[in-house]
Amino acid sequence: MKRNIKYGLMAKGCKVPQGYFLNGFFYERASNHGAAQGFVDEKGFFYSSSNGHHLKSGRPTAKIEGLTYIRLADVAEFDLVMFDA
């Protein structure tokens, strides 16, 4: 993902993003607290944040390949749509 570009996480058939990525961090639209709920490492793996801590010690929950977010639990795919930040 490019820096300073907002990527909306879009489920298939939905018109409203479930959240967005910005500079490697994920933010949910529902929780408007400003704290990131996860991050993407340099290899494209997504890790959920725990209590605001961004740790790579846990298992990744998704993999990002190009503009596709692949949830590892069930291999569900979501689109990443670019927006200007």
Contacts in CASP RR format, 6 or more apart in sequence:
PFRMAT RR
TARGET T0000
AUTHOR 0000-0000-0000
METHOD contacts of the structure
MODEL  1
MKRNIKYGLMAKGCKVPQGYFLNGFFYERASNHGAAQGFVDEKGFFYSSS
NGHHLKSGRPTAKIEGLTYIRLADVAEFDLVMFDA
1 7 0 8 1.000
1 21 0 8 1.000
1 24 0 8 1.000
1 40 0 8 1.000
1 64 0 8 1.000
1 80 0 8 1.000
2 82 0 8 1.000
3 23 0 8 1.000
4 22 0 8 1.000
4 23 0 8 1.000
4 85 0 8 1.000
5 22 0 8 1.000
5 82 0 8 1.000
5 83 0 8 1.000
5 84 0 8 1.000
5 85 0 8 1.000
6 20 0 8 1.000
6 21 0 8 1.000
6 22 0 8 1.000
6 82 0 8 1.000
6 83 0 8 1.000
6 84 0 8 1.000
6 85 0 8 1.000
7 20 0 8 1.000
7 21 0 8 1.000
7 22 0 8 1.000
7 67 0 8 1.000
7 80 0 8 1.000
7 81 0 8 1.000
7 82 0 8 1.000
7 83 0 8 1.000
8 17 0 8 1.000
8 18 0 8 1.000
8 19 0 8 1.000
8 20 0 8 1.000
8 21 0 8 1.000
8 80 0 8 1.000
8 81 0 8 1.000
8 82 0 8 1.000
8 83 0 8 1.000
9 17 0 8 1.000
9 18 0 8 1.000
9 19 0 8 1.000
9 20 0 8 1.000
9 21 0 8 1.000
9 26 0 8 1.000
9 69 0 8 1.000
9 78 0 8 1.000
9 79 0 8 1.000
9 80 0 8 1.000
10 17 0 8 1.000
10 18 0 8 1.000
10 78 0 8 1.000
10 79 0 8 1.000
10 80 0 8 1.000
10 81 0 8 1.000
11 18 0 8 1.000
11 78 0 8 1.000
12 77 0 8 1.000
12 78 0 8 1.000
12 79 0 8 1.000
16 29 0 8 1.000
17 29 0 8 1.000
17 81 0 8 1.000
18 28 0 8 1.000
18 29 0 8 1.000
18 78 0 8 1.000
19 26 0 8 1.000
19 27 0 8 1.000
19 28 0 8 1.000
19 29 0 8 1.000
20 26 0 8 1.000
20 27 0 8 1.000
20 29 0 8 1.000
20 83 0 8 1.000
21 27 0 8 1.000
21 40 0 8 1.000
21 80 0 8 1.000
22 85 0 8 1.000
24 39 0 8 1.000
24 40 0 8 1.000
25 36 0 8 1.000
25 38 0 8 1.000
25 39 0 8 1.000
25 40 0 8 1.000
25 54 0 8 1.000
26 36 0 8 1.000
26 37 0 8 1.000
26 38 0 8 1.000
26 39 0 8 1.000
26 40 0 8 1.000
26 46 0 8 1.000
27 34 0 8 1.000
27 36 0 8 1.000
27 37 0 8 1.000
28 37 0 8 1.000
31 37 0 8 1.000
35 49 0 8 1.000
35 52 0 8 1.000
36 49 0 8 1.000
36 52 0 8 1.000
36 54 0 8 1.000
37 48 0 8 1.000
37 49 0 8 1.000
38 46 0 8 1.000
38 47 0 8 1.000
38 48 0 8 1.000
38 49 0 8 1.000
38 54 0 8 1.000
39 46 0 8 1.000
39 47 0 8 1.000
39 49 0 8 1.000
39 54 0 8 1.000
40 46 0 8 1.000
40 47 0 8 1.000
40 64 0 8 1.000
41 47 0 8 1.000
41 56 0 8 1.000
41 60 0 8 1.000
44 63 0 8 1.000
44 64 0 8 1.000
44 65 0 8 1.000
45 60 0 8 1.000
45 62 0 8 1.000
45 63 0 8 1.000
45 64 0 8 1.000
46 60 0 8 1.000
46 61 0 8 1.000
46 62 0 8 1.000
46 63 0 8 1.000
46 64 0 8 1.000
46 69 0 8 1.000
47 54 0 8 1.000
47 55 0 8 1.000
47 56 0 8 1.000
47 58 0 8 1.000
47 60 0 8 1.000
47 61 0 8 1.000
48 61 0 8 1.000
49 55 0 8 1.000
60 72 0 8 1.000
61 71 0 8 1.000
61 72 0 8 1.000
61 73 0 8 1.000
62 69 0 8 1.000
62 70 0 8 1.000
62 71 0 8 1.000
62 72 0 8 1.000
63 69 0 8 1.000
63 70 0 8 1.000
63 72 0 8 1.000
64 70 0 8 1.000
64 80 0 8 1.000
66 80 0 8 1.000
67 79 0 8 1.000
67 80 0 8 1.000
67 81 0 8 1.000
67 82 0 8 1.000
68 77 0 8 1.000
68 78 0 8 1.000
68 79 0 8 1.000
68 80 0 8 1.000
69 77 0 8 1.000
69 78 0 8 1.000
69 79 0 8 1.000
69 80 0 8 1.000
70 76 0 8 1.000
70 77 0 8 1.000
70 78 0 8 1.000
71 77 0 8 1.000
71 78 0 8 1.000
END
